[in-house]
Structures are given as structure tokens and as C-alpha cells.
Amino acid sequence: MPAPLSSETIKQRLLDFPRDNYLYIGSFMRSVALAAGTLVLLEILAGLDQLWPRLIPWSASLLAIMVTYTTWGRGVLLTNSRGNIWDVVFPLLIGIAEFCLFGILSPRMVDPLIWRWWLIVLGFHTLLAVGLVHNRIRNTSLQDDFTSEMQELATEYDQWIRTDRRGAAAGAGLAFVLGCLALTVLPWWLQETCYSIIYDLLAVPFIGIFGHVCWRSDRQRSRIDEYAFAQRRGNNQADG
């Protein structure tokens, strides 16, 4: 016989809802994006003699997904129970953008030149990340959401996500500027092969940027681990 719902059970579900929401959405959107990425990679490898320039944007797309994974993996450790509709909208839109980052590179697209819009898609993906992080900042109150013993870590967390917002905004701006350059200026000067090489060069900086963000997010997750267990050891010693 099923147990009746209690207020305590509902309270616990409400406390866990924002964290679980990000975990559930993140898990299935990552699966879909990686499936698309794998299929597109196989298509590129099958026509590698002509499609090799798309490997650099493909690699940057993979790292963009890893950025989402590592930053969310760090964020859910400190996510509070306060949320709104944008905690659903932004993750879902980011999932669509991540699928498009790979899909637009597919040689099966109706327009053979649509892959040139990859930088613009990357810009939208990064801009959505700005919106997501900004929403979490608005929904976070350091004094209300963290106990006194966690205030130092809470301050660090606030600095991390504000840095994430600034970095994502700069990355989105860079992607849009380079994307517009690639769509409006470069086609007038360069033939297809040279154009593809220059486009790859425009995409290379994002590999370095995304790689650095993944490394930094992992370091921050380690910092959370270190701080939380240091507090636990301190409490145990005090009880002893």
C-alpha cells in the first residue's frame, strides 16, 4: 500500500527540485547532443578529404558541451531551492543549441554552405549560458541560502558564477563578431579552401577558451569538496 504524502516529503521534493531539474534536463540533452555529434563525426570522417576543415568546429562544439557539463556539475552542488520558469527554459534552449552546433556541420544539410553559420550558433549557445547564469545569480541569496559556516564558500561561489557570466558574455560577443565577419567579408576575398582554413583559425581560440573553463570548473568542484569536508572534520573535532 502506498504511503500517504506528508508535508515533510513535499518539502524535501521542493528543496531538491531545482537541482534535480538541472540533472534530468542535462542528462537527456547531453545524450541527444552527443548522439548527433557522433553521427556528424562519422559523416565528416567518411568524406575526410573534403570535409576535414569541419573537424575544428566539431572539436570546439564538443568542448562547448563539456563546459556545460562541468559548470553544471559544479553548480548543482551549491544550487539552492529557489527557482523559476527560466530554470527550465534556458537549459532546454541550450540543449537545442548544442544539437545545432553539431547538426549544422553535417554534410547532409540542404544548403552546403550553412555550416558557415556555426560561429553564430555558437554565439547563441554562449548567450543562452549568460541568461542561465544571470538567472541563478538573481535566485541566489548568500545570507539566506548558506549557513554561517558556509559563508566563505558562498562568497567564492558568487564570484565564480559572476566570472562565468562575464566570460560567457565576452565569448558570445566574440563569436557573433567573428561569425558576421565570416559571413559578410571573407566570402568576398577567399575561395572555398582558403575560406575553410581561415574559418578554422577563427574557431581555434574557442577550443582554448572552453578547455580553460573546463579546467577551472573542475578546480572549483575540488575546492567545494575540500571546503565541505574540512568543515565536517572541524565539526567532528568540536563535538569530540
Backbone as a ProteinNet text record, in pm:
[ID]
protein_1_A
[PRIMARY]
MPAPLSSETIKQRLLDFPRDNYLYIGSFMRSVALAAGTLVLLEILAGLDQLWPRLIPWSASLLAIMVTYTTWGRGVLLTNSRGNIWDVVFPLLIGIAEFCLFGILSPRMVDPLIWRWWLIVLGFHTLLAVGLVHNRIRNTSLQDDFTSEMQELATEYDQWIRTDRRGAAAGAGLAFVLGCLALTVLPWWLQETCYSIIYDLLAVPFIGIFGHVCWRSDRQRSRIDEYAFAQRRGNNQADG
[TERTIARY]
84.7	0	88.3	61.4	146.2	129.4	239.9	235.4	178.1	96.4	40.5	150	130	225.3	214.5	327.8	331.7	391	373	429.9	582.3	641	786	837.4	764.6	803.8	797.9	689	673.9	779.8	809	913.5	1047.7	1079	1205.9	1210.7	1099.1	1093.7	1111.5	1051.7	1067.1	1210.8	1275.2	1414.7	1504.9	1470.2	1554	1517.5	1402.6	1351.5	1447.4	1501.5	1591.8	1714.4	1774.1	1890.7	1853.9	1743.1	1701.4	1663.4	1604.1	1565.9	1688.1	1796.3	1917.9	1981.2	1975	2032.2	1955.4	1822	1741.3	1753	1736.8	1746.4	1887	1987.7	2125.6	2156.3	2101.1	2133.8	2077.3	1950.3	1896.5	1942.4	1963.6	2009.5	2152.7	2233.3	2369.6	2371.2	2280.9	2273.7	2238.1	2139	2096.1	2206.8	2270.5	2375.9	2495.4	2533	2647.4	2614.5	2489.4	2449.7	2460.8	2412	2423.8	2570	2651.4	2793.2	2863.2	2828	2889.9	2853.2	2725.9	2682.5	2751.1	2758.1	2821.7	2971	3034.9	3176.6	3199.1	3112.9	3125.7	3108.3	3016.7	2996.7	3119.5	3178	3298.5	3413.3	3430.3	3539.5	3519.3	3393.4	3365.9	3405	3397.4	3438.6	3553.4	3649.6	3755.6	3837.5	3854.5	3936.7	3880	3747.2	3685	3633.1	3597.8	3531.4	3624.3	3754	3846.2	3842.3	3814.2	3811.7	3703.4	3602	3494.5	3532.9	3648.7	3691	3719.8	3770.2	3798.9	3670.2	3570.9	3443.6	3378.2	3391.6	3334.1	3400	3532.3	3604.5	3563.8	3547.3	3503.3	3361.9	3276	3139.7	3142.1	3228.9	3241.2	3285.4	3381.5	3428.7	3321.6	3237.8	3127.4	3031.4	3005.3	2919.9	2987.5	3118.1	3190.8	3187.9	3190.3	3178.7	3044.9	2937.9	2806.6	2804.5	2862.5	2862	2941.5	3060.5	3144.9	3091.9	3040.3	2988.1	2858.5	2773	2651.8	2686.7	2786.5	2828.3	2877.8	2944.2	2985.7	2867.7	2781.6	2672.1	2568.4	2535.8	2430.8	2473.5	2603.3	2649	2609.2	2591.5	2559.9	2428.7	2349.6	2223	2123.1	2057.9	1957	1822.3	1720	1588.1	1500.1	1553.9	1476.5	1490.9	1377.4	1383.6	1265.1	1266.6	1156.1	1151.6	1064.5	1044.1	1170	1256.5	1377.3	1477.1	1460.5	1544	1507.9	1395.5	1357.2	1385.5	1349.9	1362.4	1507.8	1595.4	1734.2	1803.3	1790.1	1853.7	1802.3	1670.9	1616.7	1667.4	1671.9	1723	1871.1	1946.7	2088	2101.2	2012.3	2014.8	1991	1896	1870.6	1993.2	2053.4	2172	2287.3	2303.8	2413.1	2390.6	2266.3	2235.5	2270.2	2234.6	2260.1	2409.3	2488.6	2633	2692.4	2639.1	2684.8	2607.1	2473.8	2390.2	2424.6	2463	2491.9	2617.3	2701.7	2824.3	2802.9	2682.9	2655.6	2656.7	2724.5	2723.3	2588.8	2496.4	2365	2269	2310.8	2224	2188.8	2066.3	2019.3	2109.4	2146.2	2236.4	2380	2464.7	2601.9	2687.4	2641.4	2718.6	2664.2	2562.4	2502.5	2598.3	2699.7	2796.7	2870.4	2870.3	2937.1	2868.5	2748.3	2675.8	2711.8	2809.9	2844.4	2882.9	2959.7	3000.6	2880	2780.9	2660.4	2584.1	2573.7	2508.4	2583.5	2717	2798.2	2771.9	2756.1	2725.3	2594	2490.6	2362.2	2371.8	2446.5	2465.6	2528.7	2631	2700.2	2614.2	2535.1	2445.4	2338.4	2289.6	2193.1	2256.2	2385.4	2455.4	2460.7	2476.4	2473.4	2338.7	2231	2098	2077.4	2124.4	2109.5	2182.9	2308.2	2387.9	2328.9	2285.6	2225.4	2101.1	2022.5	1902.8	1937.4	2043.8	2083.6	2138	2206.6	2254.2	2136.7	2034.9	1916.3	1842.7	1849.9	1778.3	1862.6	1977.9	2066.8	2080.7	2061.3	2084.3	2186.6	2304.9	2412.5	2376.5	2310.5	2276.8	2167.7	2071.8	1958.1	1984.7	2069.4	2084.1	2201.7	2284.1	2400.6	2409.7	2446	2463.8	2588.6	2604.6	2717.7	2851.6	2859.4	2985.9	3020.3	2918.8	2939.7	2953.6	2955.9	2957.3	3083.6	3197.2	3320.6	3310.6	3261.4	3243.8	3135.9	3030.5	2923.6	2976.8	3064.7	3124.6	3208.3	3285.1	3363.8	3273.1	3165.9	3070.3	3009.8	2974.7	2919	3019.5	3145.6	3249.8	3265.3	3257.3	3271.6	3164.1	3037.9	2930.9	2924.8	2966.2	2972.6	3084.5	3195.3	3302.2	3255	3177.1	3120.2	3032.5	2952	2861.8	2940.4	3043.4	3124.5	3197.4	3253.7	3326.5	3236.2	3117.4	3024.1	2976.3	2953	2911.2	3020.6	3146	3257.5	3270.1	3252.9	3261.6	3151.5	3030.6	2920.3	2946.6	2995.1	3027.2	3133.1	3237.3	3344	3291.4	3207.3	3152.7	3065.8	2983.3	2898	2981	3083	3166.7	3238.9	3301.6	3373.7	3277.4	3158.2	3059.9	3012.7	2987.3	2946.3	3058.1	3182.4	3297.3	3305.4	3284.5	3294.2	3181.5	3067	2953	2950.3	3003.1	2985.6	3112.8	3229	3352.4	3438.7	3466.3	3559.4	3516.5	3386.2	3348.8	3387.8	3402.5	3439.6	3587.3	3666.9	3812	3869.9	3803.8	3866.2	3786.2	3858.1	3797	3764.7	3693.9	3639.9	3745.9	3857.6	3959.6	4023	4062.8	4122.9	4022.6	3897	3792.5	3780.1	3779.9	3765.7	3881.7	4001.4	4118.7	4110.2	4073.2	4059.4	3948.4	3840.2	3730.1	3777.1	3859.3	3916.1	3999.8	4077.1	4159.3	4072.3	3956.4	3864.8	3803.5	3791.7	3731.4	3831.3	3960.8	4063.3	4062.5	4050.7	4052.6	3947.4	3833.1	3727.4	3765.2	3849.3	3897.5	3978.8	4067.5	4146.3	4060.3	3963.6	3876.4	3794.2	3731.4	3645.8	3728.2	3846.5	3932.8	3970.3	3999.4	4034.6	3915.6	3795.3	3677.1	3651.4	3668.6	3650.1	3749.7	3874.8	3977.8	3945.4	3902.7	3872.1	3751.3	3649.7	3530.8	3565.1	3654.3	3694.6	3771.4	3854.7	3927.2	3829.2	3726.2	3627.7	3547.2	3515.6	3447.8	3536	3664.5	3757.8	3761.8	3752.4	3750.4	3626.3	3511.1	3389.3	3407.2	3463.3	3490.9	3581.5	3690.1	3786.2	3722.5	3645.5	3585.1	3480.4	3393.8	3285.3	3339.3	3438.3	3489.9	3579.7	3639.6	3714.5	3618.8	3501	3400.3	3350.2	3334.9	3288.1	3389.6	3516.9	3620.1	3626.1	3609.7	3610.6	3495.4	3377.2	3261.5	3281.9	3340.7	3365.8	3464	3567.2	3665.3	3603.9	3514.3	3447.6	3356.5	3286.6	3199.1	3280.5	3403.7	3487.6	3541.1
-119.2	0	124.4	217.6	337.3	423.8	481.9	569.7	705.5	765.2	897.9	1004.2	1104.3	1214.3	1297.6	1336.9	1424.6	1558.2	1655.5	1787.8	1781.5	1695.3	1682.8	1625.7	1528	1469.6	1574	1650.8	1754.9	1862.2	1899.8	1999.4	1951.8	1824.7	1771.2	1769.5	1734.3	1735.9	1877.7	1974.3	2113	2159.9	2117.8	2155.2	2096.5	1975.8	1907.1	1941.5	2007.1	2024	2098.4	2217.5	2286.6	2202.9	2137.5	2053.9	1937.7	1868.8	1754.7	1798.6	1917	1968.8	1981.8	2038.8	2054.1	1919	1826.8	1694.3	1619.3	1622.4	1548.5	1608.9	1740.5	1805.1	1787.1	1805.8	1791.4	1653.6	1551.1	1413.6	1379.8	1415.1	1375.7	1467.7	1596.9	1685	1652.9	1610.9	1571.7	1445.2	1352.5	1228.6	1256.8	1343.7	1376.1	1449.1	1546.5	1623.8	1535.4	1446	1358.6	1257.6	1211.9	1122.5	1194.9	1319.5	1398	1421.3	1451.9	1475.2	1352.2	1235.4	1111.9	1085.6	1103.7	1081.6	1179.2	1305.6	1405.9	1376	1331.5	1297	1183.1	1083.5	972	1021.8	1116.2	1172.1	1249.9	1324.9	1401.4	1307.3	1203	1108.4	1032.6	1008.7	937.7	1020.7	1152.1	1240.5	1329.3	1271.3	1350	1430.8	1381.3	1452.5	1590.4	1606.5	1735.3	1804.6	1726.6	1782.7	1804.1	1778.9	1789.7	1925.1	2038	2165	2170.3	2084.6	2089.2	2021.3	1956.2	1890.4	1990.2	2108.3	2208.1	2260.4	2304.5	2344	2228.7	2106.6	1991.2	1975.7	1988.5	1976.1	2086.5	2207.7	2318.6	2294.6	2234.7	2202.4	2101.6	2001.2	1902.1	1967.7	2057.7	2126.6	2219.6	2278.3	2362.5	2280.6	2157.3	2068.6	2032.3	2010.1	1978.1	2094.6	2217.1	2334.7	2331.9	2305.7	2297.5	2189.6	2073.8	1961.5	1993.8	2047.8	2072.4	2187.2	2292.4	2403.8	2364.9	2287.1	2240.4	2141.5	2055.9	1961.7	2031.7	2144.2	2225.5	2299.3	2352.6	2435.6	2360.5	2236.2	2164.3	2131.9	2133.7	2109.1	2221.7	2341.9	2458.3	2525.8	2459.1	2517.8	2519.9	2633.8	2644.4	2592.5	2603.2	2550.9	2655	2773.1	2880.4	2871.9	2870.1	2859.4	2926.5	2929.3	2985.9	2919	2968.4	2906.1	2910	3009	3021.2	2909.5	2841.3	2725.8	2606.4	2616.7	2515.7	2565.5	2691.2	2746.5	2749.4	2806.7	2819.9	2684.6	2587.2	2458.2	2390	2398.7	2335.8	2404.8	2537.4	2609.9	2581.3	2568	2533	2394.4	2301.8	2169.5	2173.5	2256	2271.7	2329.9	2431.2	2494.6	2395.1	2308.6	2211.6	2109.3	2069.6	1981.2	2050.4	2177.8	2253.2	2274.9	2284.7	2301.9	2187.4	2067.8	1953.8	1940.5	1954.9	1932.8	2023.1	2147.6	2241.9	2204.3	2118.1	2074.6	1951.5	1896.2	1775.3	1804.5	1722.2	1742.5	1711	1654.8	1621	1739.2	1852.3	1969.5	2012.4	2065	2103.1	2208.5	2308.6	2413.4	2373.9	2350.9	2306.2	2411.7	2536.5	2643	2682.4	2612.4	2652.1	2632.5	2545.5	2525.6	2654.5	2751	2877.8	2956	2917.1	2982.1	2924.1	2833.9	2767.4	2867.8	2968.7	3068.3	3143.7	3169.4	3237.9	3147.9	3019.3	2924.6	2917.4	2916	2914.8	3040.4	3153.7	3277.2	3268.7	3212.3	3197.4	3099.8	2991.9	2894.5	2961.4	3040.7	3107.3	3216.8	3284.9	3388.2	3327.6	3210	3141.1	3105.5	3071.2	3044	3168.8	3285	3411.3	3426	3400.4	3411.1	3313.4	3190.9	3089.7	3130.6	3172.4	3210.4	3334.8	3430.8	3552.5	3517.5	3423.5	3382.7	3318.4	3236.2	3174	3278.6	3380.2	3486.9	3559.2	3587.7	3655.6	3570.8	3438.7	3349.3	3303.9	3364.4	3324.8	3438.8	3405.8	3500	3436	3491.9	3430.4	3418.1	3518.4	3516.7	3415	3399.5	3311.3	3166.5	3145.5	3012.2	2933.2	2996.3	2928.1	2954.8	2853	2870.2	2952.3	2992.1	3078.6	3011.3	2880.5	2810.4	2797.4	2822.1	2809.5	2944.7	3054	3186.2	3212.7	3161.8	3181.6	3114.9	2990.7	2920.9	2987.2	3036.4	3104.9	3228.1	3301.8	3419.8	3380.1	3272.5	3223.3	3180.5	3110.6	3064.9	3182.9	3286.2	3405.7	3467.2	3469.9	3522.1	3433.5	3302	3209.2	3232.3	3238.7	3247.3	3386.3	3488.3	3621	3626.7	3558.9	3548	3467.8	3361.9	3283.1	3370.6	3455.5	3541	3638.5	3700.5	3794	3721.2	3605.4	3530.7	3483.1	3435.2	3388.9	3504.6	3620.9	3737.7	3778.2	3776.9	3809.9	3706.7	3577.7	3472.4	3483.4	3516.1	3533.4	3649.4	3760.3	3875.5	3842.4	3770.2	3731.9	3640.7	3545.2	3452.2	3526	3619.7	3694.3	3782.3	3847.6	3934.2	3851.3	3741.4	3656.5	3591.1	3554.9	3493.7	3589.8	3712.9	3813.1	3840.3	3843.4	3860.3	3746	3623.3	3506.8	3501.7	3558.1	3552	3666.1	3781.2	3900	3947.5	3924.4	3980.7	3874.6	3766.5	3666	3605.1	3578.2	3519	3603.7	3734.8	3821.7	3809.3	3766.8	3764.8	3626.9	3523.4	3391.2	3287	3195.5	3079.3	2975.9	2869.1	2775	2715.9	2666.3	2600.7	2699.5	2815.7	2916.9	2965.9	2978.2	3021.2	2922.8	2792.3	2689.9	2693.7	2717.5	2723.5	2844.1	2959.1	3079.2	3060.8	2995.1	2970.5	2884	2783.6	2700.9	2784.2	2875.4	2960.4	3047.1	3089.2	3168.4	3084	2953.5	2864.7	2817.2	2818.6	2765.2	2832.5	2965.9	3027.2	2971.6	2929.9	2878.5	2744.2	2668.6	2543.1	2572.9	2671.8	2709.7	2766.5	2850.7	2912.3	2806.9	2718.9	2617.4	2519.1	2484.7	2395.8	2455.7	2585.6	2653.9	2656.7	2681.2	2686.2	2549.8	2443	2308.2	2282.3	2319.6	2300.2	2380.4	2505.6	2591.2	2538.7	2490.6	2438	2314.7	2230.6	2112.1	2151.4	2253.5	2301.7	2356	2423.3	2478.5	2367.2	2262.1	2147.3	2085.6	2076.4	2023.6	2113.5	2243.7	2339.2	2317.6	2292.8	2265.1	2139.3	2037.2	1911.8	1937.5	2009	2037.5	2117.4	2218.9	2305.8	2230.9	2157.3	2088	1985.2	1908.2	1804.9	1863.8	1978.3	2046.4	2093.2	2143.6	2184.9	2065.3	1952.6	1831.7	1785.3	1785.6	1744	1840.6	1970.6	2069.4	2049.4	2014.3	1990	1865.3	1760.8	1637.7	1661.4	1740.5	1770.9	1852	1943.5	2024.7	1938.3	1841	1751.6	1661.9	1623.4	1538.8	1613.7
0	0	0	-92.3	-97.6	26.1	70.6	186.7	147.4	231.9	200.3	202.5	119.7	115.9	242.5	293.2	409.6	369.7	453.8	424.7	419.9	503.3	503.9	372.4	317.9	189.4	79.2	76.8	-26.2	-9.4	114.6	138.7	84	107.9	60	-91.2	-155.1	-301.9	-356.5	-288.7	-331.8	-316.4	-207.8	-187.1	-295.3	-340.3	-438.8	-582.9	-602.2	-738.6	-832.2	-794.5	-888.6	-925.2	-825.4	-853.6	-945	-912.1	-993.5	-1134.4	-1145.2	-1276.4	-1366.9	-1315	-1394.1	-1425.2	-1330.8	-1354.4	-1462.9	-1456.8	-1552.7	-1692.3	-1701.6	-1832	-1888.7	-1803.7	-1850.1	-1900.7	-1836.6	-1875.7	-2013.2	-2038.9	-2169.1	-2281	-2253.2	-2360.8	-2399.8	-2302.1	-2333.7	-2418.8	-2388.7	-2466.2	-2611.9	-2631.6	-2768.1	-2843.4	-2778.7	-2845.4	-2880.3	-2790.1	-2817.7	-2926.4	-2932	-3040.5	-3174.9	-3178.5	-3301.6	-3336.5	-3236.2	-3260.7	-3316.1	-3265.1	-3313.2	-3458.5	-3492.5	-3630.9	-3726.5	-3686.7	-3772.8	-3787.8	-3680.4	-3688.4	-3787.9	-3785.2	-3880.2	-4024.1	-4044.3	-4178	-4223.4	-4132	-4166.1	-4199.4	-4119.7	-4143.6	-4274.1	-4310	-4435.4	-4557	-4544.3	-4654.1	-4612.9	-4543	-4479.1	-4578.5	-4699.9	-4798.8	-4830.4	-4819.4	-4846.9	-4720.9	-4620.7	-4502.5	-4383.3	-4399.9	-4286.7	-4214.8	-4283.6	-4208.2	-4100.2	-4110.6	-4011.7	-3880.1	-3876.7	-3753.1	-3641	-3675.6	-3572	-3509.9	-3588.5	-3526.2	-3449.4	-3501.4	-3430.8	-3293.6	-3289	-3162.2	-3065	-3115.9	-3030.8	-2979.6	-3062.4	-3019.2	-2905	-2915.8	-2809.7	-2678.8	-2688.6	-2568.1	-2511.9	-2598.3	-2550.3	-2465.6	-2507	-2428.5	-2297.1	-2301.9	-2179	-2080.8	-2133.5	-2046.6	-1972.9	-2046.7	-1984	-1877	-1908.7	-1815.2	-1688.2	-1704.9	-1587.2	-1501.9	-1564.2	-1485.9	-1415.1	-1481.4	-1414.3	-1303.8	-1327.7	-1225.2	-1100.7	-1118.4	-1004	-943.8	-1029.8	-982.6	-900.9	-940.8	-868	-725.5	-698.8	-561.6	-467.1	-522.2	-438.2	-477.3	-560.6	-603.2	-488.6	-471.2	-365.5	-415.6	-332.2	-368.8	-436.6	-458.5	-520.2	-671.9	-742.3	-887.6	-953.7	-1086.6	-1163.7	-1300.9	-1386.5	-1517.4	-1603.1	-1579.1	-1659.2	-1629.4	-1517	-1487.7	-1574.9	-1644.4	-1743.3	-1884	-1910.3	-2045.9	-2092.8	-2012.3	-2055.6	-2076.9	-1985.3	-2012.5	-2139.2	-2164.1	-2284.4	-2411.2	-2410.2	-2526.6	-2548.8	-2439.9	-2453	-2515.3	-2477.2	-2537.2	-2687.8	-2730.2	-2873.7	-2943.7	-2881.6	-2940.5	-2951.8	-2852.1	-2856.4	-2967.1	-2988.5	-3101.8	-3233.1	-3243.7	-3367.3	-3391.8	-3285.8	-3303.1	-3384.3	-3364	-3442	-3573	-3563.5	-3681	-3797	-3768.4	-3875.9	-3953.3	-3894.6	-3961.4	-4048.3	-4046.4	-4123.6	-4273.6	-4352.3	-4498.1	-4561.5	-4484.7	-4538.7	-4536.8	-4483.8	-4482.1	-4624.1	-4641.6	-4775.7	-4837.9	-4759.9	-4808.2	-4775	-4873.9	-4845.8	-4776.1	-4773.7	-4709.8	-4572.6	-4526.4	-4398.6	-4282.3	-4299.8	-4191.5	-4155.6	-4246.5	-4218.5	-4106.7	-4072	-3963.5	-3827.4	-3822.7	-3697.3	-3588	-3620.2	-3520.7	-3463.9	-3548.1	-3499.8	-3403.2	-3437.8	-3347	-3214.7	-3222.4	-3101.2	-3017.5	-3084.7	-3013.3	-2938.8	-3003.1	-2936.6	-2819.7	-2837.9	-2729.9	-2607.8	-2631.5	-2521.9	-2460.4	-2543.3	-2491.7	-2401.3	-2436.6	-2351.2	-2216.1	-2219.3	-2093.3	-2005.7	-2068.1	-1992.5	-1921.7	-1995.4	-1936.7	-1822.3	-1840.1	-1735.7	-1608.6	-1623.6	-1506.4	-1440.6	-1521.9	-1465.1	-1383.8	-1432	-1359.7	-1226.6	-1224.5	-1098.5	-999.5	-1050.3	-962.3	-898.2	-978.6	-926.5	-823.1	-836.7	-747	-628.3	-610.4	-501.1	-401.2	-274.9	-164.6	-71.5	-67.7	9.8	157.5	212.2	354.1	386.1	295.2	322.3	282.1	181.6	123.3	179	259.9	314.8	464.4	539.3	683.1	710.4	833.3	868.6	839.8	861.4	838.6	690.3	603.4	459	389.7	465	403.7	321.3	366.8	289.4	153.1	151.7	24.6	-60.1	6	-66.1	-138.9	-73.6	-137.2	-257.4	-243.6	-356.7	-470.6	-437.4	-538.5	-613.9	-541.4	-604.4	-701.8	-664	-753.1	-876.1	-856.5	-968.9	-1074.2	-1030.2	-1128.7	-1192.7	-1120.4	-1182.5	-1286.1	-1257.4	-1356.7	-1477.2	-1451.5	-1560.8	-1650.5	-1588.6	-1666.7	-1753	-1696.8	-1775.1	-1888.4	-1856.8	-1958.3	-2070.5	-2034.2	-2137.3	-2224.9	-2164	-2242.3	-2341.3	-2294.3	-2383.9	-2494.8	-2459.9	-2560.4	-2664.1	-2619	-2713.1	-2807.5	-2752.7	-2837.2	-2939.8	-2897.3	-2989.3	-3099.8	-3063	-3163.2	-3264.9	-3218.3	-3310.4	-3404.9	-3350.4	-3434.5	-3540.5	-3498.7	-3593.8	-3692.2	-3643.1	-3731.5	-3839.7	-3801.4	-3900.5	-4000.5	-3952.2	-4040.9	-4140.9	-4092.2	-4178.6	-4281.9	-4248.9	-4340.5	-4441	-4403.2	-4487.1	-4556.8	-4496.8	-4550.9	-4618.3	-4547.8	-4600.1	-4733.6	-4758	-4887.3	-5007.5	-4988.5	-5100	-5135	-5040.8	-5060.1	-5085.9	-5036.1	-5032.8	-5110.2	-5171.8	-5233.1	-5125.9	-5164	-5066.6	-4975.4	-5032	-4949.1	-4852	-4901.9	-4814.6	-4710.7	-4753.3	-4659.7	-4544.2	-4576.3	-4473.7	-4375	-4425.4	-4337.2	-4245.1	-4300.1	-4216.7	-4113.8	-4155.3	-4061.6	-3945.5	-3977.1	-3870.8	-3773.9	-3828.4	-3743.1	-3651.6	-3701.4	-3619.2	-3507.3	-3531.6	-3431.7	-3327.1	-3360.5	-3270.6	-3132.4	-3121.9	-2988.1	-2893.4	-2946.8	-2860.7	-2799.3	-2868.8	-2810.6	-2684.9	-2693.9	-2577.4	-2465.5	-2501.5	-2401.2	-2328.9	-2405.5	-2344.2	-2261.4	-2309.8	-2233.2	-2098.7	-2098.1	-1973.8	-1878.3	-1930.3	-1844.9	-1781.6	-1859.5	-1804.3	-1692	-1713.4	-1611.3	-1485.7	-1504.3	-1389.7	-1312.8	-1383.8	-1316.8	-1234.7	-1287.6	-1212.4	-1086.7	-1096.7	-979.2	-874.9	-920.7	-827.9	-760.7	-835.8	-774.7	-666.9	-693.4	-593.1	-470.4	-493	-382.2	-295	-357.2	-282.3	-197.2	-258.2	-187.5	-66.4	-90.4	16.1	129.6	94.2	195.8	277.5	208.9	277.9	376.5	336.2	424.7	533.4	506.5	612.9	721.8	680.2	777.4	857.6	789.9	858.4	961.2	924.1	1019.5	1137.9	1109.4	1216.9	1313.4	1260.9	1347.6	1431	1371.2	1445.1	1559.1	1532.1	1635	1748.7	1709.7	1812.8	1899.5	1836.4	1912.4	2004.9	1957.4	2040.2	2159.4
[MASK]
++++++++++++++++++++++++++++++++++++++++++++++++++++++++++++++++++++++++++++++++++++++++++++++++++++++++++++++++++++++++++++++++++++++++++++++++++++++++++++++++++++++++++++++++++++++++++++++++++++++++++++++++++++++++++++++++++++++++++++++++

